[in-house]
Amino acid sequence: MSALEPNTDAYLAREEEPLPAPSADPIEQLAHIVPAMWRTLVRVTRAAQEMPAVESQVSILRKLVASGPMAPAHLADELHLSRPTVSNLLKALVADGLVERTRSATDARSVIVSPTERGRRVLETFRHDRAEVLRDALTELAPAERDAVTGAVPALRQLLRRLEAASR
């Protein structure tokens, strides 16, 4: 097996920095594996989807679906992105039919952006398919490995809460 064949560490980390060795500090490994796993999961799921290719566009779509219509400036503040960046990302999302712009009902000078039905459907399909990709990958693990991964979910959820609290 060559170093760049599927299921090798070199293959999985080929677009990013190399994964630490299995003997490295577990925290260092986790700090590399979590984002690499996320990128790979998104890439594999997105391959068969109509999802935007830019992660920031996906973040905008997620935020609008979760929070509802909002002004682009408020969206930029919520996502910690610059207003010009959000404006450019929204142009692409509007062109793809995932987001729509409408005039504010309270201020004709303002614009409100919201997800289209297509945008909601694409995001929901992506979420479903992402879970299926993960489920399929987990079935390929040995039972003990699968149990270890699924058993870690409550601790990972708690870790995420602590990291989110620290970022506020």
C-alpha positions as CSV (number, residue, x, y, z in Angstrom):
1,M,0.0,0.0,0.0
2,S,1.5,3.4,-1.0
3,A,1.4,6.3,1.5
4,L,-1.3,8.1,-0.5
5,E,-3.8,5.2,-0.7
6,P,-7.1,5.6,1.0
7,N,-7.2,4.6,4.7
8,T,-3.7,5.8,5.4
9,D,-2.9,8.7,7.6
10,A,-0.9,10.4,4.8
11,Y,-3.9,10.2,2.5
12,L,-6.3,11.5,5.1
13,A,-4.1,14.5,5.9
14,R,-2.9,15.2,2.4
15,E,-4.5,18.6,2.1
16,E,-3.5,19.7,5.6
17,E,-0.6,19.4,8.0
18,P,0.3,15.8,8.7
19,L,-1.5,14.0,11.5
20,P,0.6,13.5,14.6
21,A,2.0,10.0,15.2
22,P,-0.3,7.6,17.1
23,S,2.3,7.8,19.9
24,A,2.0,11.6,20.2
25,D,0.2,13.3,23.0
26,P,-3.6,12.4,22.8
27,I,-4.5,16.1,23.1
28,E,-2.3,17.0,20.1
29,Q,-3.8,14.1,18.2
30,L,-7.4,15.3,19.0
31,A,-6.6,18.8,18.0
32,H,-5.6,17.6,14.5
33,I,-8.0,14.7,14.1
34,V,-11.2,16.6,14.9
35,P,-10.9,19.3,12.2
36,A,-9.5,16.7,9.7
37,M,-12.4,14.5,10.3
38,W,-14.9,17.3,9.9
39,R,-13.3,18.5,6.6
40,T,-13.3,14.9,5.3
41,L,-16.8,14.2,6.4
42,V,-18.0,17.5,4.7
43,R,-16.0,16.8,1.5
44,V,-17.4,13.2,1.2
45,T,-20.9,14.3,1.9
46,R,-20.8,17.4,-0.3
47,A,-19.5,15.4,-3.3
48,A,-23.1,14.3,-4.1
49,Q,-24.8,17.5,-2.9
50,E,-25.7,20.9,-4.1
51,M,-24.1,22.4,-1.1
52,P,-21.9,25.5,-1.6
53,A,-18.2,24.7,-1.9
54,V,-17.2,27.5,0.5
55,E,-17.5,26.7,4.2
56,S,-18.4,30.3,5.0
57,Q,-21.4,30.0,2.7
58,V,-22.5,26.9,4.5
59,S,-22.2,28.8,7.8
60,I,-24.4,31.6,6.5
61,L,-27.0,29.1,5.3
62,R,-26.9,27.2,8.6
63,K,-27.3,30.5,10.6
64,L,-30.2,31.7,8.5
65,V,-32.0,28.4,8.7
66,A,-31.5,28.3,12.5
67,S,-32.1,31.9,13.3
68,G,-34.4,33.1,10.6
69,P,-34.2,36.2,8.3
70,M,-31.7,38.9,9.2
71,A,-29.9,41.9,7.9
72,P,-26.5,41.1,6.3
73,A,-24.7,43.4,8.8
74,H,-26.3,41.4,11.7
75,L,-25.3,38.2,10.0
76,A,-21.7,39.4,9.6
77,D,-21.6,40.3,13.3
78,E,-23.1,36.9,14.3
79,L,-20.6,35.0,12.2
80,H,-17.6,37.2,13.1
81,L,-17.0,38.0,9.4
82,S,-16.5,41.3,7.7
83,R,-19.5,42.9,6.0
84,P,-17.9,43.0,2.6
85,T,-17.1,39.3,2.9
86,V,-20.7,38.4,3.9
87,S,-21.9,40.5,1.0
88,N,-19.8,38.6,-1.5
89,L,-20.8,35.2,0.0
90,L,-24.5,36.2,-0.1
91,K,-24.2,37.1,-3.8
92,A,-23.1,33.5,-4.6
93,L,-25.8,32.0,-2.4
94,V,-28.5,34.2,-4.0
95,A,-27.2,33.2,-7.5
96,D,-27.4,29.5,-6.5
97,G,-31.0,30.0,-5.3
98,L,-30.2,29.1,-1.7
99,V,-30.8,32.5,-0.2
100,E,-33.0,35.4,-1.1
101,R,-32.8,39.1,-0.5
102,T,-35.9,41.2,0.3
103,R,-36.5,44.8,1.3
104,S,-37.1,45.2,5.0
105,A,-40.7,45.8,5.9
106,T,-39.7,48.4,8.5
107,D,-36.9,50.2,6.6
108,A,-37.1,50.4,2.8
109,R,-33.3,51.2,2.7
110,S,-32.4,47.9,4.4
111,V,-32.2,44.4,3.0
112,I,-33.1,41.2,4.8
113,V,-31.7,37.8,3.7
114,S,-33.4,34.5,4.3
115,P,-33.0,30.9,3.2
116,T,-35.1,29.8,0.3
117,E,-37.1,26.6,0.4
118,R,-34.4,25.1,-1.8
119,G,-31.7,26.3,0.6
120,R,-33.5,24.7,3.5
121,R,-34.0,21.4,1.6
122,V,-30.3,21.3,0.5
123,L,-29.1,21.9,4.0
124,E,-31.5,19.2,5.5
125,T,-30.4,16.7,2.8
126,F,-26.8,17.5,3.6
127,R,-27.4,16.9,7.3
128,H,-29.1,13.6,6.6
129,D,-26.5,12.4,4.2
130,R,-23.7,13.5,6.5
131,A,-25.1,11.3,9.3
132,E,-25.4,8.4,6.8
133,V,-21.8,8.8,5.7
134,L,-20.7,8.7,9.3
135,R,-23.0,5.8,10.1
136,D,-21.6,3.8,7.2
137,A,-18.0,4.6,8.2
138,L,-18.7,3.6,11.8
139,T,-20.0,0.2,10.6
140,E,-16.6,-0.5,9.1
141,L,-14.9,-0.2,12.5
142,A,-14.4,-3.1,14.8
143,P,-17.2,-3.3,17.4
144,A,-14.9,-2.2,20.2
145,E,-13.7,0.8,18.2
146,R,-17.3,1.7,17.3
147,D,-18.3,1.5,20.9
148,A,-15.4,3.7,21.9
149,V,-16.3,6.4,19.4
150,T,-20.1,6.4,20.2
151,G,-19.3,6.2,23.9
152,A,-17.2,9.3,23.7
153,V,-20.1,11.4,22.4
154,P,-21.3,12.7,25.8
155,A,-17.8,13.8,26.8
156,L,-17.2,15.4,23.4
157,R,-20.6,17.3,23.7
158,Q,-19.4,18.6,27.1
159,L,-16.1,19.5,25.7
160,L,-17.8,21.5,22.9
161,R,-19.9,23.3,25.5
162,R,-16.8,24.3,27.4
163,L,-15.0,25.5,24.3
164,E,-18.1,27.5,23.2
165,A,-18.3,29.1,26.7
166,A,-14.6,30.0,26.5
167,S,-15.1,31.7,23.1
168,R,-17.7,34.2,24.4
